[in-house]
Amino acid sequence: MIFIGEYIVELKNNGKIRFWTYDGGYKWTVTSSSAVNDGSWHHLALVQKNNGGQIYLDGSLDQTDNSGGKVNLGLTLKTYMGGDLRDYYRYYSGKVDDFRIYSRALSASEIQTLYAIID
């Protein structure tokens, strides 16, 4: 299947961020406790560790899901920003600045440092 190893980040209608992975089935899903559609800039860091995922908002850990295990990013998958290859009717219309993908999970202190630099 062409979506094995897919990572998805979406802004839900209620303004919360949902981060999830697919690897022959949905492995884990983590949703922020806070909404980010308040007109202010927010720092968002998404981390996958061996047992699931984490969402950091504005330098602080917001939510964790430890239910599904690690999913390796599919090396043949294209990266899309603002849309989903499978759904041509859903697009993100906000602004994004300084988008990064790392080859390892950042620590909490590294995320706090990045937030302090851009804040």
Secondary structure, 3 states (H helix, E strand, C coil): CCCCCEEEEEECCCCEEEEEEECCCEEEEEEEEEECCCCCCCCEEEEEECCEEEEEECCEEEEEECCCCCCCCCCCCCCCCCEECCEEEEECCCCCCCCCCCCCCCCHHHHHHHHHHHC
